[in-house]
Amino acid sequence: MNDQTGEIRKLSTLVEISQALSGTLNLKAAHHKVLEVLGKHHGMLRSSITLVDETTGELYVEAADGASDGARSNHRPGQEITRRVIESGKPVVVPQVSREPLFSLHATVKKDGHRELSFISAPIVLNRKTVGAISVDLGFKKDRDYDRTVKFLRVVSSMISQALKVQRLIDTERQRLLDENIHLRQELKERYDFSKIIGNSSPMRQVYEQVAQVASSSTTALIRGESGTGKELIAHAIHYNSPRASKPFIKVSCAALPETLIEAELFGYEKGAFTGAQARKKGRFEMAEGGTLFLDEIGDLNLATQVKLLRVLQEREFERLGGTDSVKVNVRLIAATNKDLERAISESTFREDLYYRLNVFAIFVPPLRERKPDVLLLADYFLEKYARENAKAIKRISTPAIDMLTSYHWPGNVREFENCIERAVLVCDGHVIHGHHLPPTLQTAAASNTITRLSLTAAIEAYEKDLIQDALKTTRGNRARAAKLLDTTERILGYKVKKYDLDCGRFR
């Protein structure tokens, strides 16, 4: 065979090896294919790929070809030389293995009788570090050009090292994503643990009890309450304290999606179901398989979709839009609404049979005006949250400001309350939030119906009283120190204390 034919065969071999390494994510199978290609085209009687374990540093045979079962173990012939190749990072050529003491005697024996072998091992180098070696046995030939064979094997080992690099990058990224997923799931579980929901008033304790009762089951739950009361938070708490916590939690806002899209979003669609449907798409029910589907504002669901939803709840199956095959699902449903469903039934805008399917376990989330004991807890929680986010050293809320918060009727509930505290933190330039830092709606009778009309003089006096109380709190009732804080005299402060009928003793 001339040199040109040999070079063509080597190039053809390298193409096959490249295809083997790039055609699968199963690198072990790809390594076996590489060795098979070498044996087929280049007369390799035996071959193996040995790698270094990243964790233990031990050598192990990743793949072997043309060897007996015993030779496939970590003690195959030539393994000691392979170890030296990996340690030195340099190839080794043994023209006649029968003259090499490191080889076992049986390494020279073939099925067709006694035959002299040549052994070649080339390092596999990744990021300038030897991570393994490829070793081959060839029939001994006096005129064999070992340099060319070594160069060829080094090209093969380079291709193997690149495949290893890609595989390890994939493994690292997969592990990173797995760790991140576990971390995020734990974070979500902690965030939505119902014991972390702020409030210890009697109505909220009843909500906690109901959540604990329903969380461990797969029962359909209906969460009812005014807008801004935290219905989605309750849904999260149910899911992340249930056996389905490790599965998806999928949320759909029925009010946010147009009637023409809501069915496709919930149940998915087949290719060609409508203009623009270029491929099959999974719906939210399929995405939530094994987990929980949260339908927010279910009172806004149109009647046509209500019929299909009822079937899913009854049969646990549905058809995609434009499809005929039934899709079975294992999904827990939690619905929420701020609407009067009973009135909607009487007005024929909500199906009565669907209502009974949803209303298996109802949880009523109380409005903030009915849980006034929680206002202070919520205020402290949101104050700490937004002070940290905005890097402000605000320590507390003044007593008059707390009185304003507890007096207001909060039509927007906790959502409005949170926005109110966030605004107060932004406009506050000191360490204490005062009444004037709160939104105007809490300070005008026309907006809140909770605070009586104040004249300019009365408003100034209220602000002055607020400042004096805060100073006395800071100094634990010490008038002299309080006067110094307010940049006034103790005599003037004493006059003001008497005017506003303040008891300094209660601040000690």
C-alpha positions in Angstrom: 0.0 0.0 0.0 1.4 3.4 -1.0 1.6 6.4 1.2 -1.2 8.2 -0.6 -3.6 5.4 0.1 -2.6 5.3 3.7 -3.1 9.0 4.2 -6.6 8.8 2.6 -7.4 6.0 4.9 -6.3 8.0 7.9 -8.4 11.0 6.8 -11.4 8.7 6.3 -10.8 7.3 9.8 -10.6 10.7 11.4 -13.9 11.7 9.7 -15.6 8.6 11.2 -14.1 9.3 14.6 -15.3 12.9 14.5 -18.8 11.7 13.6 -18.8 9.2 16.4 -17.7 11.7 19.0 -20.1 14.5 17.9 -23.1 12.3 17.1 -24.1 11.4 20.7 -24.1 12.7 24.2 -23.2 9.2 25.5 -19.4 9.6 25.5 -18.7 6.1 26.7 -20.5 4.6 23.6 -18.7 7.1 21.4 -15.3 5.9 22.8 -16.2 2.3 22.0 -17.1 3.4 18.4 -13.7 5.2 18.1 -11.8 2.0 19.0 -14.0 -0.1 16.7 -13.1 2.3 13.8 -9.4 2.0 14.6 -9.6 -1.8 14.7 -11.5 -1.9 11.4 -9.3 0.4 9.3 -5.8 0.2 10.9 -5.5 -3.4 12.2 -5.4 -2.5 15.9 -5.6 -5.9 17.5 -6.4 -4.5 20.9 -7.1 -1.0 22.0 -8.3 0.9 25.0 -9.0 4.4 26.4 -7.9 4.9 30.0 -9.1 8.0 31.9 -8.2 9.6 35.3 -11.2 9.8 37.7 -11.7 13.5 38.5 -12.6 12.8 42.1 -10.3 10.0 43.2 -7.4 10.4 40.7 -7.6 6.7 40.1 -7.2 5.2 36.5 -10.1 3.3 35.0 -10.6 1.8 31.5 -13.4 3.8 29.9 -13.5 1.6 26.8 -11.7 -1.4 25.3 -11.9 -3.3 22.0 -10.5 -6.6 20.9 -9.7 -7.7 24.5 -10.9 -10.6 26.6 -13.1 -9.9 29.6 -10.0 -10.0 31.9 -8.2 -7.5 29.7 -11.1 -5.1 30.0 -10.4 -4.7 33.6 -8.1 -2.1 35.1 -5.3 -4.7 35.0 -5.2 -5.3 31.3 -1.7 -5.8 29.6 0.2 -2.6 29.3 -1.7 -0.8 32.0 1.5 0.0 33.9 3.0 1.6 30.8 -0.3 3.5 30.3 0.0 4.8 33.8 3.5 6.1 33.1 2.3 7.8 29.9 -0.4 9.6 31.9 2.1 10.6 34.6 4.6 11.9 32.1 2.3 13.3 29.5 4.5 11.7 26.8 3.8 8.9 24.3 5.5 5.5 24.7 6.3 3.0 21.9 7.2 -0.6 22.7 8.1 -2.2 19.3 8.3 -5.7 20.7 6.2 -6.4 23.8 7.9 -9.8 24.4 11.0 -7.9 25.3 9.3 -5.5 27.8 9.2 -6.9 31.4 6.2 -4.7 32.3 3.9 -6.8 30.0 2.4 -10.1 31.1 3.5 -13.1 29.1 0.0 -13.8 27.9 0.0 -10.4 26.2 2.1 -11.9 23.3 -0.4 -14.7 22.7 -3.1 -14.4 20.0 -5.8 -16.8 19.0 -4.0 -17.6 15.8 -0.9 -18.7 17.6 2.2 -17.0 19.0 2.6 -13.6 17.4 4.8 -10.7 18.3 3.0 -7.4 19.1 3.9 -3.7 19.2 2.4 -1.5 21.8 1.8 2.3 21.5 0.2 4.6 24.0 -0.5 8.4 23.5 -1.6 10.8 26.2 -5.0 12.5 26.2 -4.4 16.1 27.2 -7.1 18.6 28.3 -6.3 22.1 29.3 -2.6 21.3 29.5 -3.2 18.4 31.9 -3.0 14.7 31.0 -6.4 13.2 31.8 -6.0 9.8 30.1 -4.4 7.8 27.3 -5.3 5.8 24.3 -3.3 2.6 23.9 -3.2 0.1 21.0 -1.6 -3.3 20.1 -0.4 -3.8 16.6 1.1 -6.8 14.8 4.9 -6.3 14.8 6.5 -5.1 11.6 10.2 -4.4 11.3 9.6 -1.6 8.8 6.7 0.1 10.6 7.0 3.9 10.9 6.2 4.3 14.5 6.6 8.1 14.4 3.8 8.5 11.9 1.6 6.1 13.9 2.2 8.1 17.1 1.3 11.3 15.4 -1.9 9.8 14.1 -2.8 8.5 17.6 -2.1 12.0 19.0 -4.6 13.5 16.6 -7.1 10.9 17.7 -6.4 11.6 21.4 -6.8 15.4 20.7 -10.2 14.7 19.2 -11.1 12.6 22.3 -9.9 15.4 24.6 -12.1 17.9 22.9 -15.1 15.6 23.2 -14.2 15.2 26.9 -14.0 19.0 27.3 -17.5 19.4 25.9 -18.9 16.6 28.0 -17.5 18.0 31.2 -18.8 21.5 30.4 -22.2 19.9 29.8 -22.0 18.0 33.1 -20.8 21.1 35.0 -23.7 23.1 33.6 -26.2 20.4 34.2 -25.0 20.1 37.9 -25.1 23.9 38.2 -28.7 24.0 36.9 -29.6 21.1 39.2 -28.1 22.8 42.2 -29.8 26.1 41.3 -33.1 24.3 40.8 -32.8 22.7 44.2 -31.8 26.1 45.8 -34.7 27.9 44.1 -37.2 25.3 45.1 -36.0 25.5 48.7 -36.2 29.3 48.5 -39.7 29.1 47.1 -40.8 26.7 49.8 -39.4 28.9 52.5 -40.8 32.0 50.9 -44.3 30.5 50.6 -44.3 28.5 53.8 -47.7 29.5 55.3 -46.1 29.9 58.7 -44.2 32.9 57.2 -47.4 34.7 56.1 -47.6 37.8 58.2 -50.5 37.9 60.7 -51.6 36.3 63.9 -55.1 37.8 64.2 -58.0 35.4 64.7 -59.2 35.4 61.0 -55.7 34.7 59.8 -55.2 31.8 62.3 -58.3 30.3 60.8 -56.7 30.6 57.3 -53.5 28.9 58.5 -55.6 26.0 59.9 -57.5 25.6 56.6 -54.2 25.7 54.6 -52.7 23.0 56.8 -55.8 20.8 56.4 -56.0 21.0 52.6 -52.2 21.1 51.8 -51.5 17.4 52.3 -54.3 16.3 50.0 -55.0 16.7 46.2 -58.4 18.3 46.8 -59.5 21.2 44.6 -59.4 24.4 46.6 -61.2 27.7 46.0 -59.6 30.8 47.5 -62.0 33.7 47.9 -61.4 37.2 49.1 -61.1 40.8 48.0 -58.5 42.0 45.6 -55.1 42.5 47.3 -55.7 40.2 50.3 -53.0 37.7 49.2 -54.9 34.9 47.6 -51.9 33.9 45.4 -49.7 33.7 48.5 -52.2 31.3 50.0 -52.1 29.2 46.8 -48.3 29.0 46.9 -48.4 28.0 50.5 -50.8 25.1 49.7 -48.6 23.9 46.9 -45.2 24.2 48.6 -46.5 22.4 51.7 -48.0 19.5 49.7 -46.6 16.2 48.4 -46.5 18.0 45.0 -44.0 20.6 46.1 -41.2 19.2 43.9 -43.5 19.4 40.8 -44.4 22.6 38.8 -46.6 25.4 40.1 -48.2 27.0 37.1 -50.2 30.2 37.4 -52.8 31.4 34.9 -54.6 34.8 35.3 -58.0 34.2 33.6 -58.7 38.0 33.6 -55.4 38.8 31.8 -55.9 36.6 28.8 -58.4 37.4 26.0 -61.3 35.0 25.6 -59.9 33.9 22.2 -56.6 32.8 23.8 -57.6 31.4 27.2 -58.6 28.0 25.8 -55.4 27.6 23.8 -53.3 28.6 26.8 -55.0 26.2 29.2 -55.3 23.2 26.9 -52.7 23.8 24.2 -53.3 23.3 20.4 -52.4 21.1 17.5 -50.4 22.1 14.5 -52.8 23.9 12.0 -55.5 24.4 14.7 -55.7 28.1 13.6 -53.8 30.6 11.6 -50.3 30.8 13.0 -50.3 27.4 14.8 -47.2 26.2 13.1 -46.5 23.4 15.6 -48.1 21.6 18.5 -48.0 23.5 21.8 -48.5 22.2 25.3 -51.1 24.0 27.4 -50.8 25.0 31.1 -52.5 21.8 32.2 -49.8 19.7 30.6 -47.0 22.0 31.9 -48.4 21.5 35.4 -48.3 17.6 35.1 -47.8 16.1 38.6 -48.0 19.6 40.2 -50.5 22.4 40.8 -52.4 24.7 38.4 -53.5 27.9 39.9 -56.4 29.7 38.1 -56.5 33.2 39.3 -59.6 35.3 38.8 -61.6 32.3 37.7 -64.8 34.3 37.8 -63.7 36.0 34.6 -63.6 32.7 32.7 -65.9 32.5 29.7 -68.7 30.0 29.5 -67.2 27.9 26.6 -63.9 27.4 28.5 -65.9 26.7 31.7 -67.5 23.6 30.0 -64.1 22.2 29.0 -62.6 22.9 32.5 -65.5 21.1 34.1 -64.7 18.0 32.0 -61.1 18.1 33.1 -62.1 18.2 36.7 -64.5 15.3 36.2 -62.6 13.0 33.8 -59.0 14.2 34.3 -58.6 14.4 30.5 -59.1 16.9 27.7 -58.4 17.5 24.0 -56.0 20.1 22.6 -57.5 22.8 20.5 -57.9 21.4 17.0 -57.1 17.8 18.2 -59.1 14.6 18.7 -56.8 12.6 21.0 -57.5 12.7 24.7 -54.7 13.9 27.0 -54.8 12.5 30.5 -53.4 14.7 33.3 -52.6 14.4 37.0 -52.9 18.0 38.2 -54.2 19.6 41.4 -56.4 22.6 40.7 -56.5 25.7 43.0 -58.8 28.5 41.9 -59.2 32.1 43.2 -61.6 34.9 42.7 -62.7 38.2 44.2 -66.1 38.0 42.5 -69.5 37.0 44.0 -69.8 33.6 42.2 -73.3 33.0 43.7 -74.5 36.2 42.0 -72.7 35.2 38.8 -74.6 31.9 38.8 -77.9 33.7 39.2 -77.0 36.0 36.3 -76.0 32.9 34.2 -72.4 34.1 33.7 -70.9 31.2 35.8 -71.9 27.5 35.6 -73.4 26.1 38.7 -72.0 22.6 38.1 -68.5 24.1 37.8 -69.0 26.1 41.0 -69.7 22.9 42.9 -66.7 21.2 41.4 -64.4 24.1 42.5 -66.0 24.8 45.8 -64.8 21.5 47.4 -62.7 23.3 50.0 -63.2 27.0 50.2 -60.8 29.4 52.0 -61.9 32.9 52.7 -59.0 35.4 53.0 -60.1 38.2 55.3 -59.7 41.9 54.2 -57.2 44.0 56.1 -59.9 46.0 57.8 -61.0 42.8 59.6 -57.5 42.0 60.8 -56.4 45.3 62.3 -54.2 43.5 64.9 -52.0 42.5 62.0 -51.4 46.1 60.8 -48.4 46.6 63.1 -46.8 43.3 62.1 -47.3 44.0 58.4 -45.9 47.5 58.9 -42.7 46.2 60.5 -42.3 43.6 57.9 -42.6 45.9 54.9 -40.6 48.6 56.6 -37.6 46.2 57.1 -38.0 44.9 53.5 -38.0 48.3 51.7 -35.5 49.9 54.0 -33.1 47.1 53.1 -33.9 47.3 49.4 -33.4 51.1 49.4 -30.4 51.1 51.7 -32.1 53.3 54.3 -31.5 53.2 58.1 -35.2 53.6 59.0 -35.7 52.0 62.4 -39.5 52.4 63.2 -42.8 54.1 62.5 -44.0 56.8 64.9 -47.1 56.2 67.1 -49.3 58.8 65.3 -48.4 57.2 62.0 -49.3 53.8 63.3 -52.6 55.3 64.5 -53.3 56.6 61.0 -52.5 53.1 59.5 -54.8 51.3 61.9 -57.6 53.9 61.4 -57.7 53.7 57.6 -60.2 51.2 56.0 -57.7 49.9 53.3 -59.9 49.3 50.3 -56.9 47.8 48.4 -56.0 45.6 51.4 -52.4 44.3 51.8 -51.4 45.3 48.3 -52.3 48.9 49.0 -50.7 48.7 52.5 -47.4 47.5 51.0 -47.4 50.3 48.4 -48.1 52.8 51.2 -45.1 51.6 53.3 -42.8 51.5 50.2 -43.7 55.1 49.4 -43.2 56.2 53.0 -39.7 54.6 53.0 -38.8 56.4 49.8 -39.8 59.9 51.0 -38.5 59.5 54.5 -35.1 61.2 55.0 -34.6 60.3 58.7 -34.7 57.3 61.0 -38.5 57.4 61.7 -41.5 57.4 59.5 -44.0 60.1 60.5 -47.6 60.8 59.6 -46.6 63.3 56.9 -44.6 60.5 55.1 -47.8 58.5 54.5 -49.8 59.0 51.3 -52.4 61.9 51.2 -55.2 59.3 51.1 -54.5 58.5 54.7 -54.6 62.1 55.7 -57.7 63.5 53.9 -61.2 62.8 55.1 -62.6 62.9 51.6 -60.5 59.9 50.5 -60.5 57.7 53.6 -63.6 58.7 55.7 -61.5 57.9 58.7 -59.7 61.1 59.8 -61.6 64.2 60.8 -61.0 67.5 59.1 -58.1 69.4 60.5 -57.4 73.1 60.4 -53.9 74.4 59.6 -53.3 75.1 63.3 -54.5 71.6 64.4 -52.3 70.0 61.7 -49.2 71.9 62.9 -50.0 71.0 66.5 -50.4 67.3 65.6 -47.0 67.3 63.8 -45.4 69.1 66.8 -46.9 66.5 69.2 -45.6 63.7 67.0 -42.0 65.1 67.0 -42.0 65.6 70.8 -43.3 62.0 71.4 -40.6 60.6 69.2 -37.9 62.6 71.0 -39.1 61.5 74.4 -39.2 57.8 73.2 -35.6 58.2 72.0 -34.4 59.6 75.3 -36.6 57.3 77.4 -38.6 60.3 78.9 -35.5 62.5 79.6 -36.8 66.1 79.0 -33.3 67.7 78.9 -32.0 65.3 76.3 -35.2 65.5 74.3 -35.0 69.3 74.2 -31.4 69.1 73.0 -32.5 66.7 70.2 -35.2 69.1 69.1 -32.8 72.1 69.3 -35.0 73.9 71.9 -34.9 74.6 75.7 -36.1 72.4 78.4 -38.5 75.1 79.6 -40.2 75.4 76.2 -40.3 71.6 75.9 -41.9 71.4 79.4 -44.6 73.9 78.3 -45.3 71.8 75.2 -45.5 68.6 77.2 -48.0 70.2 79.5 -50.0 71.6 76.5 -50.3 68.2 74.8 -50.8 66.3 78.1 -47.9 64.0 77.5 -46.8 61.6 80.3 -43.0 61.4 80.2 -43.0 58.5 82.6 -44.6 56.1 80.1 -41.6 56.5 77.8 -39.0 55.3 80.4 
